[in-house]
Amino acid sequence: MPSRLNPNRRVLASRDREVLCFCHRRCTGGSGPPRHITARTRDAHLAADRADLQHSQDHDIQPPPSLVQAIRNNEVAITAEAVESDSSSTSSSSSSSSSEHSQDGIVDMDAEQEPLPPSSPLEHHYFNEHEDDNFDFGNQDLPSSPFVQPVEDDDDSSTAPSSSDSSDNPTDDDDDGLLAEQLHQFDVEFNSDEEDEHEGDEDLDEDGDQGNGGREGDEDRDEDGDQGNGGREGDEDRDEDGDPVEDPGTQSRHNQPRFDQLAGDHQPGPRPQRAPDRAFSAFSIAENLTASEKATLDHLRTSIRTDATLRQYKDFGRARERDQADVEIFGKDRALSLMKRVTNLREDRWDMCPNSCMAFVGPNAQLQRCTTVRKGRVCGAARFDARGRPIKQFVTIPFLPRIKAKFAAGRGSTYIHDRAQHFAETWDTPHHRFQDWSDGAIHRHLKEKGLFTDPRHDAFILSTDGAHMTDKRDSNAWIVLLTSLSTPIELRFRRTETFISTVVPGPNNPIDLDSFLWPILEEFAQAARGFWLWDGARREWFLWRCWLVAAAADQPASSKLNHMTGATGKCGCKTCHMIANYVAKGDSVGYFPLITVGDEDRAELRPEAYDAYNLPLRTDDTYADNIEQVQAQLTEVTRREVQKDTGVSALPLLAFSPAFTMPTFFPSDVFHLFGSNIPSLLWEVLTNPHPEDPFSLSEQNQKEFGASLHAARSGLPSAFSSSPPRDPSEYSGSHYKFYEWCLVFYTYLVPFLFAIDAPVAVIDMLSNLEAGVRLTMSDVGCTTTELSNLQTHFANFVQAWERLYVREDPDLLHRSTVSVHHLLHVWYFVYCHGSAQITSQAQCEREVGLVKRSLRSFKSPFVGIMNNVLQREQLRIIDILLPDDNANDRDANQPGTLLVKIRSSRHQSLSQEDRDAEEEVIETWSQQGWLPNPIPPYFYRGKLVLTPTVSIRGSRTLSPSSRRSCYFAANSHDGIIYGEALHFVCFVDEEVPADLGRGEEPVAPALTAVLMRKVDQVMEGSGIIRGVWAPTVGMLFIRAIFELVGVYEVGGNVYIIRKQSWLSNAELYA
């Protein structure tokens, strides 16, 4: 929660005393809580609000009710303070003598302090347009904070006090005391005030710009319609008996109390009756910017995108002013303030343990010290320093402002709905394609349940991962990403669509990760109830809702999210109820082979074998039973035993989501599974064999393999990966990267095993793994039939792995890791989620790397990190409101364009044999009518634009040591053929100018062919394509070319390398 102020404040005299400000423009935004500022500053804020009101009246614009109410609240508060000051002046000396403060104003945090009654009721409540003007503090229920709700344990049923517990007589002395105490507690819980601002100066804004408190996402601004704590839209639906009908979009099967607690008092309220006031909308503000303001924002976003230094910002700004004499580029501090004003994005700050153990929010909101246990000891770190200020905070960014901006700008999405409708007819057919969320079974299930009733409703996936931000040990940080599934899949993983909700600062890994997620999940719970948003495209208000549908993380982080035991439990798989197999009785870590290994001591209650195609999957029902068993235990000893038996430690906070389903809410992370866990295990076994293993890579084999990888560098196009893989025998133990493991195991290793005549059984085993991975990670998805093949490939691999390399030997049982077991569930997540790629941790890993690169100061790395994250989110909202005209500028060359004029002085010469062969083919084509007769003039080019991002270059234009993009696949009468392009032959016909081709300009003549060297004697099998180079060259029209490929030459054969589509973004894995 936002940091709380010490309730025993020193009340300063004069205009610098501390007061509450209810202003609309700076403090509440029309719906947020008031902020503690000085009286002098409040006067300035009130004057600004009055000026906004006058502007509306002067232009015959209906002012927002929240603006009128904010002015009234401040005026009433000022009057009440003046009256109170007059009535209390005679008692000031006695009250000051009883103060708990020392003379220097420092609070004794260890002393027992009685809470002071509020000096004025108005200091402990804020109004909105839905409240009555004559608010009766004696009879009105105390409003609860949207940030902190009364906490109820899962096993307890304690009730929060309410106004009904006291007398209705407002003059009763006891009741007045109780009310004062309640109002004082409300103030302590609710305020986001000056100490937030001071802490923010130190923790976030190095440039001097102060962050804004309050939560944009908690309640809608007036520009998005009247928003308050009223009821739902219209009257509540009721069944035939008159009982209210539950909204499935707000019902959590497993953790409804947590949902209610997270959502708090938020309700969408009635539908707004008028369009948003343009005078106060961010979209209108952006439209009315001056030329200098627009130029400054454009300059600032270029600076942020390029991670420019302050010096670079100033220098390039001055250069732009020289080029555009009529504009001024503001200083960076002023530019950042302008960006904040336009985007209206307000970050939230929350207290946390100085050792990064937990956050003081939600159930922990009342704590003064950390209560988590780290390494067997209670942390006990204090929350506040001696002056009552929070020692450490973290920042969260609401996602709602970006959503609001998109719909207001007419760029809202209905992608989830449209795709689901398009593919609905193919469901349960062999031709149904699984490629994205809408194609999967879970989305269908949630729609049938009653979610996603509006095409504009959204689904989100939460991803988290920890990493060292610097080389120092105390620089651990946890990044939390939110991915909107309404963004089309071809755009979703671009950095412009990335949303970082928070970065939890170190120095250590969090113990209670749920507490750091609490503020984020509050926004999700409120969004499940809905926010009224203005759709600029349809010119209407609609109730926007979204749900959290999955939480992705690697194996260590996943256990913090799902509260399951992992491999330390007897049912250690988070997806199924397979019972662990142990190397020895009493071991704490189990393994997961299909065939049970050893006697009963190692496999108690375990069947002799599991069916790879029919594993005992967890379900919502079995999960509920497991949770009930754990919660029913009365002692810690029995609780731990049940946790180990069931594999479930506790009910996770994420179970609040109405879209929570087991086991699909916590998918396997294919990024680490395919790119690290499985390859590293296989390499370890193949290079450190057991004496009876059927095959291993000897030291000589490893040297040969490394040498072949080095020689194959030129055959791997740069479009396939950021760099070629290093020799795994030398570098596999030193941070071998994802793309390197993928290239080694899914591109090069199987052809190498063919070349050295490895056992067929081993080659088949690895070929099944490769085929399963390729089907899983294909950008075009897989059909129902291919999904069945995918399941078979992984089942075949796991069975062969156990048969060849485990062999029911207890000494080899450690090779049956939970990662190998997870391969058997990949098909299930593709079926349920529509794709395994959408829950991959690849995007999280990329953002971690890019965040590291953005660091400019290592003195306070987390300050710089969060500054950069916040500025980039403001930048994305600016891009929505003010589209960048240069953002989509690309090379104008279209597919089929020919570039690079062949020059004998710069490029390799064509051999006389190849030249003669070319002339012979051209003559033959002319005689057969494929070319005009007589033969038209022709010229050469060295580069063909295949797609906007992929080109094929003639080998004549490439140096022998470069990574060559001259190999291609093409269609022909004989099927798919593969070849090497030497150059491209462009023919001049009657419609083409005779002088075409004399210059360097791009050309695209209708008749263009490629001079190529074909791969002959092509053989395909086990996912391998191989052949040999043809002795002579030939020609092919370029329209037949459809794909860039690579080659791997080993053992006298040419192996074709097809692009691994999931490695397409080199930046992602570099």
N, C-alpha and C positions, 0 to 999 in steps of 0.2 A: 504494500500500500504506500501512498505518498507519505513522506516522513512526517511524523507528528511533532508538534511543538511541545515543549515542557509546559504543563498547565499553569505553573507558577511563574508567569511572565512578569518582568518588571514593566510597569505601566509608566511610560515616559510622558512628561508634560509637554505642552506646546504642540505645534503642528507636526512634530516628529514622533509623536506617540504612535503606538501600533494599533491599527483598527482593521476591521473587516471591510473589504470592498466588493460590492455586488455588480460592478460595472459590466456592461454588455461587451464592449470592444476588447478589453484587455484581460479581464479576470474570469468571467463566467461563460462568455460566449452565448449567453442566453439560457444555458441549461446546467452548467457545471457549478461546483461549489464555490463560495467566495474565497478570496485570498487575503492573507494578512499582509498589509503594506502600511506605509505611514499615512497619517491624515493628509499631509501635504500632497502625496502622490494620488490619494483618493480624490482630492479636489480636482486635480488635473484630469483624472479618468472621468469624473462626473461631467466636467466641462466638455470633454470629447463626446460623451454620449449625448449630451444636450445639443451639440453641434450636428450630430448625425440625425437626431430627431428633427431639428430645424431644417436640415437639408431635405428630408423626406417631405415635410410640410410645404416647403417652398416649391417643390417639384410635383406637388399633388400625388405623392406616393404614400400608400398606406404603410406606416412604420410597423415593424414587427412588434407584436405584443410583448415579446420578451425584452425588447429595448425599452419600452415604456415602463414595464415592471421593474427593470434594473434601475432606471432613474429614480423611480418611486422608492425602491428599497434603500438606495443610498441616502435619499433625502430623509426618509423616516429614521434611518440609523443615526444620521447626523443630529437630528432633532432629539432623539432619545439620549444620545450621549451628552448633549448640552444640558438637558433636564437632569440627568443623573449626576453630572459634574456639579451642578448647583446644589443638589440635595445632599451630596456626600462630602462637600468641602469642609464641613465642621468636624468630620470624623477621620480626616486623613492622617493625623498624627498617630492615633491609636491603631489604625489599621496597618500603618507602616511598621510600627514597633513589633507587631506579631508576625511579620513576614518571615518565611522560611529561607529567604535568600540571604547570603552573606553580603558584606558591603560591596564587594566587587562584582556582584551579580551572578556568581557561580553557584549552581544548585548542588546540594549534597545528594548524590544519586542513591546513596545507601541509607539515608535517613528516611524514616517513615513519615510520609507527608499526607495530610488530609487534603482532599481536593477542595479548592476554593470555589465557592458558588460564583456563577457568572455575574458580571457586573450589569449586563443588560441582556434580556432574552434575545434581542435582535442580533447579538453577536454569535448566536449559536444556531441560526437557521437561515436558510436562503429560500427566496421565493421564486416561483415561476408563474407563467401566465395562466396556469390551471388552478391556482390557489385563490381563495377568497380574500378580498381586500381586508376584511376585518377578521384577522386570524386570532383565535382565542387559544392562548397557550395553556390555559387551565383545562380545557375540554378536548383539545385536539390530540389525536394520537401522535406520539413522537415519530417523525420520519426517520427511516433507517438509512444508513449510508450506502450508496451504490458500490463503495469500495470494500467495506467490511460488514459482513452480516454476522449475527450471533451464531457461534459455532456449535454444532451438535455432533457428538461422537456417533459413529455408526451403531454402537451398542447402547447408547443412551437416548433418552427422549426428553432432555431438559428443554424448558420453554423460556423464551426471552420475555422479559417484563414488558407490559403494555400499559396503556393508559387506563384500561379497564380494571387493572389491579388496584387502582386507587379511587378515592372518592371523587364524585363529579363536582364537589364544592371547591371552586378555585381559591376560596379564602381560608381553607383549612390549613393550619400551620404545618402539620405533618406532610400534607400533600404538597405544599409549597416547597418544603425541603426536599422531598422526593423528586419533584419536577426540576428543581435547581440542579440536583445531582445528576439526573438524566440528561439535562441540557448540557451540563459541563462535560459529561462523558461523550455526548454527541460531538461537542467541539473538539475534544481530544482526538476522536477517531476520524473527524471529517476534514480537518484543515490541511490544505496544501499551501504553505505560507512562506514567510521570509527565510526560514531556515532551509526550505527547499531551494530558494533562490541562491542563498550563499553557498550551499553545497554544490549547486549546479555551476556556480562560477568556478569552483575549484575542479569539479569532476567532469564537466562537459565542454564548456565554451572557452576554449583557449583564445579565441579571437575577440572575446569581450561581449559577445551576444548572449543575452540571458535566455535560457529555455523557458518555454511557457508551461505552466502546470496544467492540470486538468486533463480530462480524457475526452478526446474528440468522439470516440466511439461509444461512450456510455449512453449518451442521449443525443438525439438529432438536433442540429442547429435549426433556427427558425427558417433558414433558407431551404431546409428540407422538410418543412411542414411543422405544424404544432406538435410538440413532443413533450410528454410528461408522464406521469405515473397513472394515467387514466386506464380504463379498460381496453380490451381489444377492439378491433374494428367492428362497429355495430354491436348488436346484442349477441350474447353468447349462445352458441348452438346447443340445442337440447334434444334428448332422445324422446321416444314416444311417452315415457313415463315422466317427462319433465326434468330429468336429471341432466346436468351439464355433460356435453360430449367432450371427452378429452382430446386435445390436439396431439396427434402422434408426433408432430414435429417438436414438441416440448416434453416428451415422455421418455425417460431413460429407464430401460428395463432393469439395469443393475445398480444404478446409483442416482435415483431421483432426488434424494435430499441434497446431494452435492449440486445437481443441476439447479434446484431452486435457490440454493445458497449463492451460487455463482451468478445467476440471473438477477437476484435481488428483487427490487421493486420495479425493475424496468418492464414497461409494457409499451407496445407501439402506439397506443392511443387511437383516436378516430382518424379517418382519412382527412388530410388537409383539404380545404375547400377552394383554395386559390393557388395560382402559380407562385413560385418563390419570388421574393422581392429582389429584383435585379440590382438594386442599389447596394445590397449587402451580400450578394452571392459571389463566390470566388471566381466563377466564370465571367461575371460582369466586371469585376475588378481587373481581371486579366485583359479583358477587351478594352478597358479604358486607360491602359498604361500609356505613359508618354514615350516618345521615341527613345529618350535616354534610358528610361526604365526597361524598355524592351531590349535595347542593345546591351544593357548591363546584365540582364538575366541570360541573354544569349551568350555573353562572354563568360558569365559565371558557370553555366552548365558545361561549356567547353573546358573550363578550368577543372571542374570536378571530374569530368569524364577522363581527362588525361592525367589526373592526380598531380596537377601543377603546383609548384611551390608558390609562396606568397610573392616572391620576387618575380617569378614568371607571370603571375597574375597582373602585377603592376606594369611590367614592361610591355606585355602584349596589349594591355588596356590602353596604354599611352599610344601604341602604334595604331590601334583601332581609332582612337580619337583623331589622330592625324589624317587617317583615311576618310573619316566621316566627321567633318568639321561641325556639323549641327548636333552632335550627340556628346554626352558626357558619360564616361564609364565610372561608376561609383567605386569608392574604396570597398575592400572585401567585406568589412564589418557591415557597412551600410547595405551592400548587395545581399548579404545573408539575411539581414533584417527585412529587406524588401521581399525576398523569396518566402520567408516565413509568413509575412502578411498576405501574400497572394495565395499561398497553399493552405493557410489556416491549419497547418499540421502541428499538433501539440504533443510532445513526448510526455510520458509519465515517468516519475522517479519513485523508487521504492527502497525502503531500508533493507539491508541484508547483513548477514554475518561478515565481519571483517576477514574471516578465514574461508569465505565462500561456501559455507556448509548449507545455509538455508536462507530464505527470504522471510522477512517479518510481515507477511500478508496472510489473508484468509484466516485459517485456524491459528496461525502464529502471530496475528496482528497485535495481541496484547502482551507478548513476551518482551522482556527487557534484556534477556541474555539468550544466547544460542543454546539449544537443548539437544542438539544432535550428538551422536557418538561417532567419533573418528578414531580408528585404531584402538578400540576398546576403552576410550576415555571420553567423557562428556566434554564438549568443546568449552562451553561456558563463556564465550567471548561476549563482551558488553555491546549492546546496540548503540548506546549514546555515549558521547564523551562527557567530560565534567561540566560542560556548559549546556548539556541537554540537546546537543546537535547529533544527528546520525553520523556514525563514524564512516560508513560506507553505503553506497547506493548503487543500484543498477537501473537501467532505463529500458522502457518498452515503448514501442511505436504502434499505434492502432492501425488496423488495416482499412477501416471504414472510410477514411478520407479519400483514398485512391479509388475505392468503389464509387463513392459519391461523384467524384470528378469524372469518372468514365461515363456514368449514366447521364450526368448533367450535360456533358459535351456530346451526347448522342452516340457514344462508343461502347455502350453496354453490350454484353454478350448473352446470346441464347444457345451457345455452342453445345452444352451438355444435352439440352432438350432436343435440338435439331438432329444431332448425331444419333441419339437414342431412337428418335422417330424414324430416321432413315434406315437404320439397321434392324428395326423391330421385326420386320417380316422374315428375316433370315435366321432368327433365333431357333435353336433346336434343329438346324439343318447342317449338313456337312460343309456348306459354303459360308456359314456365318464367320465373319472375320473379327478376331480379337486384336485390337490395336490401341484402344483407349478406354478410359473409365466407363463411358456410356455403353460400351460393348459388353460389359461384364455382368455377372449374375447379381452382385451386390446392389448395383444401381437399380436393376429391375426389382429386386426385393424391396428396396427403400421406397421406390415409387408405388409399389403395391401396398406398402405400409401406410402411405399417405404423405410422404415427403415429396419435395420437388413438384408442387402443384402449379407453380408459375414457371414459364420457360426461362425466366431471368434468375431463378434461384441458383445457388452456387454450392459447390462442394470443395473442401480444402483438405490438403494433406499437410501434416506437421512433420518436419524433419529436424533432427538435432544431432550434433556431433561435437566432440571436444578436440582441442588441438592446442599446441604450444604456439603462441603468437610471436615469440622471440626465442632466441637460443637459451634464455634464462629459464631455470626450473620453475620460477614463480610466475610464469606468464600463461598458465592454463586459462583457456576461455572456452565457453560453450556457446555455439551459435544455434539459433532457433529460426528456421525458415518456414514460411507458409507458402504453399503452392495452390493457386486457384485452378481448378480443373475446368473452369469455363473458358479458359484461354485455349485456343486451338493448339493441338499438340505440336504442330510445326513451329509455333512461336513460344511455347510455354517455357522452354528451358533456356531461352535467351536471357542475357543478364538484365535487359530492360524490363523483363517480367518478374524478376526475382524480388521477393519481399522478405527482408530480414526483420523479424519482430523484436528480437533482442540479442545481445551478446552478453552472456553472464560472465563477469570478470573474475579472474583468479584471485589469489594465487593458486588455489587448489581446485580439484574437481568438486562439484556440488554433491552433498550427501542426500539432501531432500530436493531433488530436481522438481518434484511436483510444486513446491512452494514458489519456485521461480516461474513456473508456467501459469500460476493462478491468475495473474492479471490478464494474460492472453486468453485464457479460457473463460474469464468473465465476459469478454467481448464476444466470444463464440456463443455462450449461453444466451446473451442478450440478442445476438443475431438470429438464434434459433427461434426466438419469439418474434423478431422482425424489426426493421427500421423502415419508415416511410422515406422513399427516395424519389427524386424527380427524374423522370426519363425524358431527356431533351429530344430524343428522336421521335417519341410518340406523344410528347406534350401531355404527360399524365403522371400522377402519383401512383406508385405501386409499392406493395409491401415486400421489400427485399429481405430474403432469408437465406441463411447458409448453414451448413453443418460440417463438422469435422468428421471425416470418414475413415481416416487412417493416420497412424503415427509411425514414421519410419526412422530407423536408427541402426547402427551396427550392433553386433552382439553385446558388447559391454554396456553401451548406452541404452539398448533396448530393455535390459533388466531393470534399469532405473525408471523406465516409462511403464512397463507392463507389470512390474512387481511379481515377477515369476523367478523361480530358482535357477533356471538355466541348467547347465550340465551337472550342477551339484545336487539336483533333485532326482528322485527315482523316476519321475515322469518329467524329464528335463527338456523335452521338446515343447516349444510354445504352440505348436500347431496340432500335435496329436498326443495320445496317451501311451505311446510306446514306453515300456519299462526299461530302465537302464540296465546295462550289462557291466559288471565290475571286474577289474583285473584280479582283485583279492577281496575277501570279506572285510568289511569295515572301511573300504575306500570311500572317499567323499565325492570323487568325480567319476561319473559313469560314462559309458560309450554306447553306441546305438547301432549295432549290426542287425541285419535282417534275421540271420541265423544265430541262435543263442550259442555262446561260447562258454565252455566250462561247466562245472557242476552247479548244484542248487545254491551253494554258498555265494557264487558269483552272480546268480541270476534268479533270485527268489521271486516267485510268482510270475516269472516270465515264461511265455509259451516257447516251444522249441523253435518256432520260426514265425516271422511276420510276412504277410503277403504285400509285396511292393506296390500292388495295384489296389489294395484295400486296407489301408492303415486305419487304426481307430482314431479318427479325427476328433478334436475337441469341438464342442457345440455350445451354444448359449445355455442349454439346459445343464450339461455336465459342468460348465464353468460356474453357473449359479450354485450347483450342489457343492463344488469345491470351495467356493467362497463361504458358503454357509457352514461347512465343516470347520474351516479355519476360524471363523468368528465365534463358533460355539465352544471353543476350547477355553478352559478356565485357568490353566497354568501355562507358563512359558514353555515348559518341557513338552507338554502334549501338543502345544501349538506348533512348535518346531518340527515335531514328528509328522504332524498332518501336512505341514508345508512341504516337507521333503517327499512325502508319499504322493501328494497331488501335483507338485510342481508349481503351486500357487502360493505366494507369500502373503498377499493382501489385495484388497480391491483398489485398483489404480484410480487416481483422480480423473484420468481420461475416460473412465466408464460413465462419466456424466453425460456424454454425448448421446443424443437420441439416435444417432447413426452408428453407435458402438455395436459391433458384432464380433463374436469369437468364432474361429481364431483369426479372422481376416483383418481385424483392426491393426494387428502388429505383423506386417508382412516380413518375409525374409529379405535381407538387403542383398540383391544380386550384384551390386557394385563390388562389395567386398567378397561375396561368395565366389563369383566367377573370376574376379580380378586379383584375388590375394589368397583367400583361405584354401581353396581347392588347388590352385597351381603350386603354392608353396609346399603343401603337403605332398603332392605328387613328386615334386622335384627332390624333396628330402628323402622320400622312399626310394626313388630311382637312383639317387647318387649315394645313398648310405644303406645298402641293401642288407637283408637278412640272408644267411647262407643258402636257404632253400627257395629264395625268390626266383620266379621263372625268367626274369630278365631285369637287368639294371644297366645303367650307363657307366661304363668303365672310365677311368681317367682319360684314356686315349679317345673314347667316344666323346667325352665332354670337350676335349680340345678341338676335335674335328667339328663338333657342332658349333662351338664358339667361332671357329675360323669360317665356317659356312655362313654364319650370321653376319660376320664382317663383310664377306664377299657379296652378300645379298643386299647390302645397303642401297646400292644403286638401283636395284629392281623394285624398291618400295617407294611408290610415289609419295611426295610430301603431303598430298591431300589425304593420305591414309592415316598418318600419325604425325605428331610433332617432331619426332626423331626416331631413328631405328633403335631396336632393343640392344642393350649391352649384353655382354657374355654372362649368362646366369651363373656359370661355374665360378666366376670371379666376383660378381656384384650382387648375387641374390641375397646375401646376408646384410647388405647395406642399403636399405630403403629402395628395393627394387620396385618400380612403379607399376601402377595398374595396367597401363597400356603395354608395358614391356612383358608382363606375365601373359597378357592376352595374346600378343603377337607370338610369343614363344610357343604357347600351348595350343592355340587355335589357328595358327598359320604355319609355323615352321617345323614343329617337332614331329608331327605325323609323316610328312614327306621325308624328313631325315631318317626316321625309323624304317621307312620303305627302302631308302638308299642303303642302309647298313644291314638289311635283311633281318630285322627284329622279328620275334615270334608274331604270327598272325593274330593270336588271341590278344596280345598286348596292343597291337595296332587297332584291332576292332574295338577294344575297350576305350581307347583314347578317341577314336573316331566317333563313337557314340556320344562321348562327352562333348566333343566339338560340335556335332550336329545339334545336340540339345541346346547348347549355348547359342548357336546361330539362330535357331528358330525362336528362342526366347527373346533375343535382343534385336530381332529384325525390325527395321523401321516401318516396314509395311505390315507388321503384325503376322498373325498366323490364322488359318482357317480352323474350323472344328476338326477336320481330318488331320491337319498338321499338328494341332494341339494333342491329339491322340498319339501321333508319332513322337512328339516332344516327350510325353510321359514315358513312352517305350524306350527312347534313347537313354534317358536318365536312369530308368529302372535297369536296363541292360548294363549300363556303366557300373552302378552300385553293386549289382549281383556279380559282375566280372571282377570288380575290385575285391570283394570279399573272397571270391573263389581263388583268385590268383595271389592276393597279397595279405589276406588275413588267415584264410585256410583253417578257421575254427581253432586257432592257436591262441591261448591266453596271452602269450608273450607278444603277440601281434595285434591284440585287441585295441590298442591305442590308435591304430590306423583307422578304426571305424568311428571317426569323430562326428560330432553333431553337425558339422558343416557338410560332410558327405551325406548324412541322413537328410538334411534340408533340401538336397537336390530332388528328393522324391516328392516334395511338396510344391515345387516350382510351378508345375502344370496347374495346380489348384488355385494358386494366386493369379495366374494368367486368366483362368476361367472366371474367377470371382471379381478381379479388378479390371479385367479387360487387357491388362498389360503388366508385366513386371518392371518395365522401365520407368513407369510413372512414380514408383516408390523407391527408385534407386537413390543411393546416397551421393551419386556423382555430383549433383548440383550443390549439395552441402560442401563437398570436398573442394569444388571449384571456388565457392565463395570464401572458404577459409583461406585458400591460396591468394585470392585477389585482395582480401582484407589485409593480409600480411604485406602485400606489395604496396598498399596505400599508406602504410605507416611512414610518417615523416620524423617522428620523435620517439625514442625508446625510453625516455625518462618516465613518461606516463602513458604507456601504450594503449591502455583501455580507453583513456580519454580521446586519443586520436582515432581509435577504431570506431567508437560510437559517434563521434563527430562526423566521420566519413559516411557511416551507415545512414545517419539522419539526413545529411545533405543529399545523399543519393536518392533517398525516398522523396525528399522535397523536389529534387530534380525530375523524378518520374511524374510527379503530379504536374509540375510545370510543363513537361512534354505533352501531357494530356490537354492542358488548358491553352498552351501556346505551342502548337506543333512546330518542330524544327524543320524548316524547309530543306536543310542540307542533310538531315539525318538519313534519308533514303537515297542519297546520291550514289549511284553505282556506275561502273563502266557501262557506257551506252551500247556496248557490243552485245548483240543478241546471239542465241545459239545458232551455229552454222556460219558464224563470221570467221574469216581467215585473217590472220595477222602474221607479222614477222616476215619480211621479204628475205628470201635466201640470197646470201651474198658469198661469193667464192672467197673473198678476203677474210670473212669472219666465220664461216661455217665449214663443216667437213665436206670434202669432195665426194661425189658419187662415183663409185668404181665403174670402169668401162663395161664390165659384165652386167651390172645393175642398170646402166644407162641403155644398153642394147635390149635388155629384157623389157624395160619401160616402153621403148619405141615399138617393140614388137606387139605389146599388149594394146597400145594406142591404135596401131594399124589394124589389128584384129577387131577391135571394138568399132572402128569406123566401117569396116567391111560388113560387120554384123548389124549395123544400124544403131548401135548404142551411142555413137558419136556422129556428128555431121560428116558428110563426104563432099568435098575435100575436108581434111582435118583442119579444124579452126586453130588459130594461134592459142598458145597457152603459156602460163607462167607459174612460178613456184611460190608457195608460202610454207612457213614452218610451224604454224600454230593454229589449231582448230578450237573454237569455243564450243564446248559440248553442252554445258549448262552455265547459268550465271556464275557458278562458283567452281566449275571444273573445266579444265582445258587439256587437250592432248597435243603434245609437241612432237614434231618430227625429230628422230634421233640425230639427224644431221646438225641440228641446232644445239645439241646438248654435249657437254663435256663428258668424257668417260667416267669421271669420278663423281658426277652430280647424281642426285636422286632423280631417276628418269621417269617421266610421265608420258612415255611414248607407246605404252602397251594398251591394247584395247580389246573389247569383245564386240562382235558384230553379228547380225543376222545374215544368213545366206540360204541358198536352196538346199544346202546340205545340213542345215541346222546352225547352231551357234559356232562361230569360229573365233580364233584368237590370233593376234598378230602384233608385230612391231611396225609403227609408222616411221617411214624414212623422211618423207616430205609430202606435201599436198599439191596436186596438179590442178590448176584453175584454167578452164577453157573459156575463151571469149566467143560468145555467139552474137547473133545479129542485134539482140537487145542490149548488149553491153558495149560501152564505148571502146574504141580500138586501143586507146591509150591506157586502159585500165591495167593496173598492175605495175606500172612504171614507177610509181611512188611508194611511200610507206603506209598509205592509208589502208584502213580495214576494208575488206572486200567480201562479198557474199554471192559469187556467181552461181547460177543454177546448176551448171555442170562442173562438179569438182570431185576428184577421186583421190584416193590415198595410195601412194606407193608403199607396199607393205611386204614384210617377211612373215609368212604364215607359220603357225605351229601345226605340224603334221602328226599323224598317228595318235590322235587324242584318245585317251582312255579315262573313263570316269568310274568311280566306285569309292565307297566309304567316305564320301565328301571330298575326295581328292580328284583333281583334274590335272593330267600330265600328258606330255607329248615330247616331240623333238622339233628343232627348227628345220623348216624346209630349205632345200639347197638353193633355190632361186626365188626371186621376188615376183610379186604379182600386183594387181591393182583392184580396187574396190571403190564404188561410189560411197561418199562419206555419209549419205543418208542412212546407210545400214549400220553405222556405228552407234552403240547405245550405252557403252560403259567403259570407264577407265579401269584397268586392272594392273597388277604387278606380276613379277615373275620371280621364282626362286629356282636357281639352277644348281642341282646337286645330283650326284650319282649318274651323270650322263643324261638326265631328263630335265625338261622344263616344266616346273609346277606353276600353275596359274594361281595367283593370290587375288581372291575377291575381297573387296573392302569390308571390314567389320564396321557395320554402320554405326555402332555405338561409340566408335572412336573418331567420329567425324569432326568433333570440335577439339582441335589440338590444344586449345587453351585450357580445356577442361581437365586434362590429364597431365599437363606439363609439370 
